Amino acid sequence: MQDSHTLCSTFSHPKLHFPSARHDFPSAHHDFPSLSRPRNLNSHVHFPSLSTKTITPIPSPPIPPKITQTPSISPPPNSPHSEFQEKMLYLDSIGVDFFSLINDHPPIVSASLNDIKSTVDLITSLDFAAAEFRRIVSMCPEILTSRASDILPVFTFLLREAKVNGSDLKRVISRRPRLLVSAVKTRLRPTLYFLQSMGIAEVNKHTYLLSCSVEDKLIPRLQYFQKIGFSKREATAMFRRFPQLFNYSVKDNYERKLNYFVVGMGRDLKELKEFPQYFSFSLENRIKPRHQACVDKGVCFPLNVLLKTSEAQFHRRLDVCCNSSMPLTKSPLSPIK
């Protein structure tokens, strides 16, 4: 009995609520259409039909587009394209054809415009005329890609070590522009010491040789004359007497003129020791015509008389020899050696 009372108290607890015994279940009498008869489409009760169509989700609110800044059509002032145009216009203003320069020296494309201007200002400070400057650039376009800070030490070297007079500096550069792109430590100074060691005291008169490589150009030319029969001392004396001999090509000058000297003229190599300037004269325009003129007249002149005299002096001497008695054997005009 007590248990029954407790149970009743539990269900009548004010905080607990249970649904009424009357449930709202569907009635046994439904207004569903019968499965055995056609479905009444006009019935007031409608049930959703199964469909294979996907339910379209509710679209999210649109995201506002990001605002991007439209790039400028014209390139900024410091762009490579702009600097290229400025470089082209600047070189054109000083009379240098930019496109020809690219063909001769492609690195000019990447050279800094400021560096080019500094280099041009430095070189033109020597009072080069526009035509003279264009000639220098055509001979050595590498100058325009060299910095002024690299060229200044060359000026200092020429003035202090090579003993070039300040008034001659323009002439020295004009004759050999490649000096400006030659390193003092690895090229100019070693060549200066080599020439001085040979006994060439006044190197300032032969500064065009300073940009030459001792190993690749100077020594091979000395060795060539030793191979054809001169001693080292004799070959050195020839170059000391005529330093320009270093400037000539072995194949295009030495070999061709030496072959004609020995075979065509029949002369002795000893004459070249006294007159190495023979290699400075044109084979076709001076050596051959004058030698042939002497052969026709039966006269043999010493090399210096044959080649150094002017055209008028040469023919006057030739006429004197032909119209006078035979000179003495010891005379330099004698055809008998």
NORQUI-V910433 format. One record per backbone hydrogen bond with DSSP energy under -1.0 kcal/mol. CO is the residue of the C=O (numbers start at 0). NH is the residue of the N-H. If there is no record, write none. Layout:
# NORQUI-V910433
co=<CO CO>
nh=<NH NH>
This chain:
# NORQUI-V910433
co=<0 1 2 3 4 5 6 7 9 12 22 33 39 75 78 79 80 81 82 83 84 85 86 87 88 90 91 96 97 98 99 100 104 105 111 112 113 114 115 116 117 118 119 122 123 128 129 130 131 132 133 134 135 139 140 141 142 146 146 147 150 151 152 153 154 155 156 156 157 164 167 168 169 170 171 175 176 177 178 182 182 183 186 187 188 189 190 191 192 193 194 195 198 200 201 202 205 206 208 212 212 213 216 217 218 219 220 221 222 223 224 230 231 232 233 234 235 236 237 241 242 243 248 248 249 252 253 254 255 256 257 258 259 260 267 268 270 274 275 276 277 281 281 282 285 286 287 288 289 290 291 292 293 301 302 303 309 310 311 312 313 314 315 316 317 318 327 330>
nh=<4 5 6 7 8 9 10 11 12 15 24 36 42 78 82 83 84 85 86 87 88 89 90 91 92 95 94 100 101 102 103 104 107 108 115 116 117 118 119 120 121 122 123 125 126 132 133 134 135 136 137 138 139 142 143 144 145 149 150 151 154 155 156 157 158 159 160 161 163 167 171 172 173 174 175 178 179 180 181 186 187 188 190 191 192 193 194 195 196 197 199 198 200 202 204 205 208 209 211 216 217 218 220 221 222 223 224 225 226 227 229 234 235 236 237 238 239 240 241 244 245 246 252 253 254 256 257 258 259 260 261 262 264 266 270 271 274 277 278 279 280 285 286 287 289 290 291 292 293 294 295 296 298 305 306 307 313 314 315 316 317 318 319 320 321 322 330 333>
